[in-house]
Amino acid sequence: MSSLLIDHSGPVVRVTLNRPDVRNAFNEDVIAELAAWARAVPGSGARVAVLAGAGKAFCAGADLNWMAKMVAYGREENIRDASAMAAMFGALDTLPIPLIGRIQGAALGGGAGLAAVCDIVVAAEDAVFGFTEAKLGILPAVISPFAIRKIGVSAARELFLTAARFDAARAREIGLVHALAAEADLDTAVDRYVRELVTSGPEAIAGAKQLIAAVAYRAPSDVAALTAETIARHRVSAEGQDGMRAFLERRKAGWIA
């Protein structure tokens, strides 16, 4: 059975981790399938992706059977295994379309890492998060670039070191989560974001994601030429021309159904 359920309807693709019996825990199959899906997104026609978990939890971290294999791995095997996981997170992080995380139950370890690579995260009010690796004598190394960029160094120093679980309100406070809802209302909250996203230009969204990565934490003077070139390129693009003319002519842009 596939580790993922993929439902592509119109501009929206919904990807569901499909291992509810183990709370959607990671193993080699999940990693390979998520990476393959992410690589196939360009050209798929999808404009928004929603990442969810089947059953009671979003993703509870590493699968126990997978962890049992890791205990016996040598250094080279561990590097190969971790590199595959890093490539998966990188592929998700650099998707050219918005990725919305729909989180209920637990998002622990790698599950919290998945939240970190989502552009927008909607969580149930009673969801639980944690960078729990240190409790096992290891650390959240592969997810650290994405998590630290999302929650900042100060929160990472507390949460990576204590490996403590924290609630959805704290996750929102540190920027890991953007919106909270009762679990029964999660889909409604997610759909509000979907409706907003499909009214923005697809090329503008892809460009905005690239721009954020390029200018974050850099001095304005260091990126002034890049930002000027970027806005100029988008203004003269077919999408930019259509969008600006649509606004002036009080009509819908061509990408809006």
Kinemage of the C-alpha trace (Angstrom):
@kinemage 1
@onewidth
@group {chain A} dominant
@subgroup {mainchain}
@vectorlist {calphas} color= white
{ca met a 1} P 0.000 0.000 0.000
{ca ser a 2} L 1.266 3.477 -0.836
{ca ser a 3} L 2.460 5.611 2.034
{ca leu a 4} L 0.695 8.583 0.447
{ca leu a 5} L -2.793 9.340 -0.770
{ca ile a 6} L -2.756 11.956 -3.526
{ca asp a 7} L -5.933 13.707 -4.646
{ca his a 8} L -5.396 16.238 -7.430
{ca ser a 9} L -8.579 18.128 -8.196
{ca gly a 10} L -8.427 21.305 -10.245
{ca pro a 11} L -5.682 23.615 -8.997
{ca val a 12} L -5.391 21.906 -5.590
{ca val a 13} L -3.465 18.736 -4.769
{ca arg a 14} L -4.005 17.130 -1.369
{ca val a 15} L -1.261 14.821 -0.144
{ca thr a 16} L -2.083 12.674 2.874
{ca leu a 17} L 0.408 10.608 4.841
{ca asn a 18} L -1.337 7.239 4.835
{ca arg a 19} L 0.084 5.207 7.702
{ca pro a 20} L -2.463 5.866 10.456
{ca asp a 21} L -1.656 2.611 12.269
{ca val a 22} L 1.783 4.042 13.159
{ca arg a 23} L 0.626 7.665 13.425
{ca asn a 24} L 2.084 8.383 9.970
{ca ala a 25} L 5.643 7.863 11.160
{ca phe a 26} L 8.532 8.246 8.732
{ca asn a 27} L 10.326 5.365 7.086
{ca glu a 28} L 12.257 4.928 3.840
{ca asp a 29} L 9.048 4.546 1.820
{ca val a 30} L 7.492 7.765 3.123
{ca ile a 31} L 10.703 9.661 2.393
{ca ala a 32} L 11.025 8.262 -1.129
{ca glu a 33} L 7.369 8.857 -2.008
{ca leu a 34} L 7.269 12.419 -0.666
{ca ala a 35} L 10.464 13.259 -2.532
{ca ala a 36} L 9.128 11.752 -5.767
{ca trp a 37} L 5.862 13.650 -5.437
{ca ala a 38} L 7.649 16.946 -4.791
{ca arg a 39} L 9.885 16.473 -7.826
{ca ala a 40} L 6.809 15.847 -9.994
{ca val a 41} L 4.949 19.013 -8.951
{ca pro a 42} L 6.398 21.327 -11.638
{ca gly a 43} L 4.318 20.820 -14.736
{ca ser a 44} L 1.548 18.988 -12.860
{ca gly a 45} L -0.895 21.906 -13.087
{ca ala a 46} L -1.228 22.099 -9.300
{ca arg a 47} L -1.248 25.610 -7.862
{ca val a 48} L -1.698 24.806 -4.151
{ca ala a 49} L -0.720 21.716 -2.154
{ca val a 50} L -2.153 20.616 1.185
{ca leu a 51} L -0.150 18.162 3.305
{ca ala a 52} L -2.134 16.197 5.896
{ca gly a 53} L -1.998 13.010 7.930
{ca ala a 54} L -4.604 10.244 8.022
{ca gly a 55} L -6.091 9.217 11.351
{ca lys a 56} L -5.392 10.741 14.740
{ca ala a 57} L -1.938 12.221 14.137
{ca phe a 58} L -0.215 14.298 11.484
{ca cys a 59} L 3.205 12.648 11.866
{ca ala a 60} L 4.698 11.227 15.045
{ca gly a 61} L 8.315 11.149 13.868
{ca ala a 62} L 10.355 8.078 13.055
{ca asp a 63} L 8.876 4.623 12.573
{ca leu a 64} L 10.059 2.147 15.238
{ca asn a 65} L 11.031 -0.494 12.688
{ca trp a 66} L 13.025 2.082 10.749
{ca met a 67} L 14.741 3.170 13.968
{ca ala a 68} L 15.616 -0.469 14.711
{ca lys a 69} L 17.444 -0.611 11.378
{ca met a 70} L 19.282 2.641 12.117
{ca val a 71} L 20.715 1.242 15.337
{ca ala a 72} L 22.627 -1.285 13.252
{ca tyr a 73} L 23.731 1.189 10.560
{ca gly a 74} L 27.336 2.211 10.208
{ca arg a 75} L 28.487 5.746 9.450
{ca glu a 76} L 28.179 5.483 5.654
{ca glu a 77} L 24.723 3.912 5.848
{ca asn a 78} L 23.600 6.668 8.206
{ca ile a 79} L 24.932 9.358 5.879
{ca arg a 80} L 23.117 7.792 2.914
{ca asp a 81} L 19.875 7.490 4.923
{ca ala a 82} L 20.048 11.033 6.312
{ca ser a 83} L 20.973 12.486 2.929
{ca ala a 84} L 17.835 11.000 1.381
{ca met a 85} L 15.761 12.596 4.128
{ca ala a 86} L 17.524 15.946 3.689
{ca ala a 87} L 16.819 15.823 -0.053
{ca met a 88} L 13.140 15.178 0.640
{ca phe a 89} L 12.842 18.139 3.000
{ca gly a 90} L 14.723 20.296 0.511
{ca ala a 91} L 12.364 19.303 -2.297
{ca leu a 92} L 9.329 20.155 -0.187
{ca asp a 93} L 10.866 23.427 0.974
{ca thr a 94} L 11.538 24.600 -2.573
{ca leu a 95} L 8.228 23.633 -4.165
{ca pro a 96} L 7.201 26.321 -6.674
{ca ile a 97} L 3.656 26.273 -5.269
{ca pro a 98} L 2.371 27.040 -1.751
{ca leu a 99} L 2.413 24.106 0.677
{ca ile a 100} L -0.195 24.208 3.459
{ca gly a 101} L 0.244 21.933 6.464
{ca arg a 102} L -2.970 20.586 8.004
{ca ile a 103} L -1.971 19.344 11.436
{ca gln a 104} L -3.927 17.393 14.021
{ca gly a 105} L -2.766 15.234 16.903
{ca ala a 106} L 1.029 15.050 17.030
{ca ala a 107} L 3.760 16.601 14.887
{ca leu a 108} L 6.945 15.308 16.492
{ca gly a 109} L 10.542 15.035 15.333
{ca gly a 110} L 10.410 14.811 11.551
{ca gly a 111} L 6.720 15.681 11.760
{ca ala a 112} L 7.673 19.049 13.245
{ca gly a 113} L 10.190 19.288 10.418
{ca leu a 114} L 7.377 18.860 7.914
{ca ala a 115} L 5.556 21.745 9.586
{ca ala a 116} L 8.704 23.835 9.234
{ca val a 117} L 8.889 23.371 5.447
{ca cys a 118} L 5.230 24.260 4.925
{ca asp a 119} L 4.591 27.831 3.801
{ca ile a 120} L 1.406 28.002 5.866
{ca val a 121} L 0.456 25.764 8.793
{ca val a 122} L -3.062 25.355 10.137
{ca ala a 123} L -3.173 23.304 13.341
{ca ala a 124} L -5.833 21.908 15.599
{ca glu a 125} L -6.008 23.772 18.880
{ca asp a 126} L -5.072 20.612 20.793
{ca ala a 127} L -2.221 19.556 18.499
{ca val a 128} L 1.147 18.768 20.090
{ca phe a 129} L 4.574 19.572 18.643
{ca gly a 130} L 8.104 18.705 19.589
{ca phe a 131} L 11.680 18.503 18.366
{ca thr a 132} L 12.031 15.385 20.462
{ca glu a 133} L 15.240 13.851 19.125
{ca ala a 134} L 17.456 14.654 22.132
{ca lys a 135} L 15.264 12.410 24.283
{ca leu a 136} L 16.684 9.557 22.165
{ca gly a 137} L 20.256 10.758 22.431
{ca ile a 138} L 20.263 12.110 18.879
{ca leu a 139} L 19.402 15.526 17.473
{ca pro a 140} L 17.204 17.220 14.852
{ca ala a 141} L 20.107 17.734 12.475
{ca val a 142} L 18.460 17.189 9.088
{ca ile a 143} L 15.474 19.403 9.871
{ca ser a 144} L 17.503 22.068 11.669
{ca pro a 145} L 18.041 24.446 8.696
{ca phe a 146} L 14.314 24.561 8.036
{ca ala a 147} L 13.204 24.665 11.668
{ca ile a 148} L 15.668 27.351 12.762
{ca arg a 149} L 14.726 29.511 9.793
{ca lys a 150} L 11.083 29.155 10.871
{ca ile a 151} L 11.242 29.495 14.669
{ca gly a 152} L 14.499 31.396 15.188
{ca val a 153} L 17.652 30.627 17.142
{ca ser a 154} L 16.251 31.474 20.587
{ca ala a 155} L 13.304 29.062 20.376
{ca ala a 156} L 15.535 26.411 18.811
{ca arg a 157} L 17.998 26.632 21.694
{ca glu a 158} L 15.195 25.953 24.137
{ca leu a 159} L 13.231 23.353 22.180
{ca phe a 160} L 16.069 21.379 20.571
{ca leu a 161} L 17.891 21.052 23.903
{ca thr a 162} L 14.933 20.220 26.141
{ca ala a 163} L 13.249 18.132 23.418
{ca ala a 164} L 10.067 19.127 25.245
{ca arg a 165} L 6.661 18.818 23.682
{ca phe a 166} L 4.735 22.064 23.304
{ca asp a 167} L 1.183 22.984 22.448
{ca ala a 168} L -0.273 24.586 19.355
{ca ala a 169} L -0.535 28.001 21.006
{ca arg a 170} L 3.233 27.997 21.635
{ca ala a 171} L 3.850 26.745 18.103
{ca arg a 172} L 1.931 29.729 16.793
{ca glu a 173} L 3.801 32.082 19.105
{ca ile a 174} L 7.176 31.015 17.687
{ca gly a 175} L 6.034 31.029 14.049
{ca leu a 176} L 5.821 27.289 13.405
{ca val a 177} L 2.017 27.570 13.065
{ca his a 178} L 0.036 30.384 11.459
{ca ala a 179} L -3.587 29.610 12.334
{ca leu a 180} L -5.439 27.527 14.922
{ca ala a 181} L -8.850 25.898 14.630
{ca ala a 182} L -10.930 23.267 16.336
{ca glu a 183} L -10.068 19.930 14.753
{ca ala a 184} L -13.559 19.690 13.282
{ca asp a 185} L -12.965 23.032 11.538
{ca leu a 186} L -9.479 22.346 10.148
{ca asp a 187} L -10.613 21.815 6.571
{ca thr a 188} L -12.636 25.036 6.624
{ca ala a 189} L -9.591 26.959 7.872
{ca val a 190} L -7.347 25.353 5.257
{ca asp a 191} L -9.822 26.119 2.486
{ca arg a 192} L -9.801 29.811 3.423
{ca tyr a 193} L -6.099 29.890 2.632
{ca val a 194} L -6.613 27.889 -0.554
{ca arg a 195} L -9.163 30.416 -1.811
{ca glu a 196} L -6.727 33.274 -1.176
{ca leu a 197} L -3.815 31.503 -2.826
{ca val a 198} L -5.586 30.630 -6.082
{ca thr a 199} L -6.353 34.325 -6.652
{ca ser a 200} L -2.627 35.183 -6.653
{ca gly a 201} L -0.527 34.795 -9.781
{ca pro a 202} L 1.189 31.377 -9.935
{ca glu a 203} L 4.433 32.845 -11.246
{ca ala a 204} L 4.269 35.598 -8.630
{ca ile a 205} L 3.909 33.013 -5.860
{ca ala a 206} L 6.835 30.960 -7.152
{ca gly a 207} L 8.899 34.123 -7.482
{ca ala a 208} L 7.940 35.307 -4.004
{ca lys a 209} L 9.095 32.012 -2.485
{ca gln a 210} L 12.438 32.315 -4.269
{ca leu a 211} L 12.728 35.970 -3.243
{ca ile a 212} L 12.155 35.201 0.444
{ca ala a 213} L 14.902 32.594 0.406
{ca ala a 214} L 17.281 34.941 -1.408
{ca val a 215} L 16.848 38.080 0.725
{ca ala a 216} L 16.157 36.713 4.227
{ca tyr a 217} L 18.666 37.974 6.815
{ca arg a 218} L 20.613 39.983 4.251
{ca ala a 219} L 21.156 43.728 4.374
{ca pro a 220} L 18.862 45.721 2.056
{ca ser a 221} L 21.881 47.234 0.329
{ca asp a 222} L 23.213 43.765 -0.473
{ca val a 223} L 20.054 42.723 -2.292
{ca ala a 224} L 18.915 46.037 -3.804
{ca ala a 225} L 19.996 45.060 -7.310
{ca leu a 226} L 18.392 41.636 -6.983
{ca thr a 227} L 15.064 43.060 -5.811
{ca ala a 228} L 15.011 45.715 -8.550
{ca glu a 229} L 15.755 43.150 -11.233
{ca thr a 230} L 13.145 40.793 -9.813
{ca ile a 231} L 10.282 43.301 -9.781
{ca ala a 232} L 11.256 44.543 -13.257
{ca arg a 233} L 11.198 40.995 -14.619
{ca his a 234} L 7.774 40.287 -13.156
{ca arg a 235} L 6.310 43.615 -14.270
{ca val a 236} L 7.126 42.890 -17.896
{ca ser a 237} L 6.135 39.211 -17.743
{ca ala a 238} L 2.889 38.076 -19.357
{ca glu a 239} L 1.432 37.313 -15.939
{ca gly a 240} L 2.481 40.678 -14.508
{ca gln a 241} L 1.111 42.566 -17.488
{ca asp a 242} L -2.204 40.700 -17.275
{ca gly a 243} L -2.477 41.214 -13.532
{ca met a 244} L -1.796 44.929 -13.605
{ca arg a 245} L -4.075 45.511 -16.593
{ca ala a 246} L -6.824 43.429 -14.975
{ca phe a 247} L -6.623 45.645 -11.873
{ca leu a 248} L -6.785 48.850 -13.933
{ca glu a 249} L -9.600 47.499 -16.113
{ca arg a 250} L -11.494 46.123 -13.101
{ca arg a 251} L -11.647 42.587 -14.409
{ca lys a 252} L -10.356 39.216 -13.256
{ca ala a 253} L -6.819 38.247 -14.139
{ca gly a 254} L -6.415 35.296 -16.479
{ca trp a 255} L -5.293 32.863 -13.770
{ca ile a 256} L -8.519 33.310 -11.769
{ca ala a 257} L -11.212 30.777 -12.652
